[in-house]
Amino acid sequence: MVPKQQLAVADRFFWIFTSFLLIYSVFTGKLSISLITGIIMVVVFVIINLDNAFDSEVLHFFRYWYQPITYTFFYEAACSLNHFLIPHNLDPFFQHLDHMLFGMQPSVGLARVISAKPIAEFMFISYFSYYLLIPILGFSLYCGRRRLFPGFLLRVSAVFYVCYAFFVLLPVIGPETMGVAPPPGYIFHDILAFIYKHGELGGGSFPSSHVAVALTVTLVAAKYRPRLFCYFFLPDIIFLSISTVYLRYHYVVDVFAGIATTFIILVLIDRWEGRIGKTVT
């Protein structure tokens, strides 16, 4: 009973966010985003209804995975809409916050202090690991303990959509243009450069969805996959968070905001699930 309700609430988050994105993109004249968002909504509506009508493993897969499949498009869409309400980037304000907290710019300071290429490569690997977290834990649950997958999906989707809403409203690029750059490392610098060249529009820095989503996956792993949590997810979230600043993708305040966003959302979801559990029993 509860997994079905978790899945239904995850769907509601999807419909709320896509409706917001559709209306906002029409209002701002970004009709290509409106069109693609509308098509995605229609396709998802058909998938959900077909899955309810037919017992098909293919339909079940897309029913469970349609949201992770669309995360990247919604990220790019959110970042392309973020100069409507505020026409200029807010980076000077966030740079001021970092300087006020630390008396310096941490991303610049880290690059100056840690300039060894092997360490830089390790940071690039840590940052890249973000793209593996959802597939690793998601498929582990989907293939092994499927009844736990809706709770995982609900948490990850809620965190993503809240971060995306911030991206639409607050244009913050990050500290990439500031001061000293870290050394390029070896292989993973080029891999991330390729990803960001073809999928990064700028302006999606606050809060750090990298940290927020990685922390969400890590906390779910702590509950459902404790060995993976101890040996992979826990050390990974630590180095991933450091790498976002060291590689100048995020300000430290972005990281703090990502952590706060995750804990607020997960507490609210846990409380809702607690109330649902009491009504079921």
N, C-alpha and C positions, 0 to 999 in steps of 0.2 A: 504493500500500500504506500509506504513512504517513498520508495524509489520512483513510483509513478508520479507522486506529487512533486518530488524534486525535479523530475523531468518537465512537468507542466509549468513549474515556476521558472525554470531555465528558459522555456519557450516564451514565457511572458516577458522576461528580460529582453529576449531577442526582438519580440514584436514592439515593445516600448522603444528600444533604441532605434530600430529600423524606421519606425514611424517618425521619430524625431529627426533622423537623418534625411528621410525622404522630404518632409515638410521644410526643413532648414535648407536643403540643397535647392529645392524649387524656389524658395524665397530669395536665396542669394544668386540665383541664375545659373547654378551648376547643374545643368539639365542632364549631362552625361551621368553624373553620380545619381541623380534622381531615377534615371532610366534603369541603370544597373541595379540599384537598390530595389526598385519595384519588381524587376525580373527575379531577383533573389527571393523576395518575399513570396511571389507567386509559386516559384519552384518549391520552396520550403512548405508552403501550404499544401501543395499536391503530395509531396513526400510524406508529410504527417498523416494525411488522410488515406493515402494508399497503404501506409504501414498499419493503420488501424483496421483496414479492410482485409489485408492479405498477410499470410504468414510467410514472409520471405526474408532470408538472411541478408540479402543485398539491401532490401528496404530497411531492415533493422539497422544495418551499418550506417546508411545515410541519415536515418532518423536520429541516431546517437551522435554522429560526427558532423552534421551539417554546420554547426556553429564553429568548431575549430577550423573547418575548411574555409570559412568566410572571414576569419579574424583579420587576415592580411589586407583584404580589400577594405574592410571598415577602418583599419588603421590609416591607410592611405587616403581614404575619403575624409576622415576626420581632420587629418593634417592639411588637406587642401581647402578646407572650409574655415580655417582658424584666423583669417585676417578680416572677417566681415565686421564683427563687433569692435575689435581692437585692431586698427590697421597697421600698427607697428609691433615689432617683437619686444617682449618684456624682459629680455636678457639682462639689461643693465640693473633692473630691480633684483633679479635673482643673484647676479654677481655681487651686488651690495649685501644681500643676505648672507651669502657664503663668507664674504670678507668680514662682516660684522661678527659672525660666529667663530671664525678661525684666525682672523687678523691677516689673512692671505687668501689666495685663490687655490684651493686644494688640488685641483687638476693640474695647474701649472707647477705647484710645489712638488707633487709626486713625480712628474715627468723630469724635473731637475734632479731630484734626489735618486730616483731609480731609473737609470739610463742603460741598463744592460739589455741587449737584444733577447737573450733567453727568457728573462723575466717578462719582457714585453710580449713575447710569443705566448707565454703561459697565460697572460692576461687576455690576449686575443682569443685563445682557446676557451678560457673561462667565460668570456662574453658570448662567444659563439654557442656554448653549451645550452644557452637559453632556448635555442631553436629545437633542441632535442628533448627538453623536459616534458612537455605535454605528450609527445608521442611515446616516450618511455613509460611514464606512469599511466597514461591513458590506455595504451594497448595492454599493459600489464593487468589493469582492472577489467578492461573490456573482454579480454580473452580468458582471464582466470577467475575474476569475481565480478561478473557483470552487474549484479544488483548494487554494487558500490559505485559504479560509473556515474549514475545520475547526480549523486552528491558531489563528485569531483567536477563534473561538467557545470553544475550550478555555481559552484564557487569560482571557478576559473572565468566563466562567462560574465558573472556579476562584476568581478574585478576588472576585466577587460572593458566592459561597456562604461563603467564609471570613469576609468582612465580616458577612454575615447571622448566622453562628454567634456572632460577637462581640456582635452586637446582641441576640440572645436572652439572652446571659449577663450583659451589662454595660449597665445602663440609664443612659445619658448623654444628656441633652437637648441641651446646647450652650449657648453664652453669650447666647442671645437675650433673656434677662430681665435682663441685666447693664447697668447704667449707661447711657451715651449711645447712642442709636440713630442710625444713618446717615440722611441725608436720603432721602426716598422716591423720588427720581428722577422719572421721567415715566410711561412706559408699562409697562416690564418689572417694576417693583415690584408692580403690580396683577396681572400675569400670574403671577408667582411666588407672590403671596399667594393667588391662586385655586388654584394647584397644591397648595400646602401646606395650605390649608383642607380640600381634598377628598382628599388623599393622604398627609398627614404625621400620624403618630400620636405622634411624640416618642420619644426614647430610642434613636435610631439614629445617634449621633454618633461613637462611637469603634469602629474607626478610620474615617476619612472615606472612605466608599465613593465619594463624588464625586471625590475626588482619586485614589484607588486605581484606579478604573475608567478615569477620564480619562487617567491616566498609562499604563495598560495599552494603551489604544487608541492613544495617541501613540507608544509604543514599537513597536507593530506597524506603524503607519503609517511610521515611520522605516525599517523594513525593506522593506515592500511598496509603499508609496506615498510616495517621498521628496519629491516636489514638494508634495503635500498636507501632509506633515510640516513642511517648511520654512515654507510660506506660511500655514498654518492651525493645525495641531495643536500645534506647538511654542510659538508665542506664546499660543495659547489656554490651554494647561495652566499657563503662568506666571500669567496674569491670573485664571484660574479658581481657582487655589490661593489667591491673595491675596484674591479675592472671598469665599471661604468664611469667612475670618476677619473681613474688613471688614464683611460683612453679618450677622455674628454667628450663622452656622449651625454653625461648628466652632471649637474651640480649636486653637491652633497644634500642640499635641501630637497632636490628631486627624489633622492634615495629615501630621506626621512619621510617625505610625503607618500612615497610608494609603500613603505612599511606601515604607516598609519592607515592608509586606505585599505590595505589588506586586513589589518586587525579589526577595523570598524565593520567592514563588510562581513567577515567571518563570524564575528560575535553576533551580529544581527541574524545571520543565517542559522547559527547554532541555536539561538533562542527560538527562532521560528520552528526549527526541527524538534526542539524539546516540547513545544506546545503541541505540535502535530503528533508526536509520539505518545503524549499523554492521552489525547483524544482517541488514538487508535487502540491503546491498551484499555 
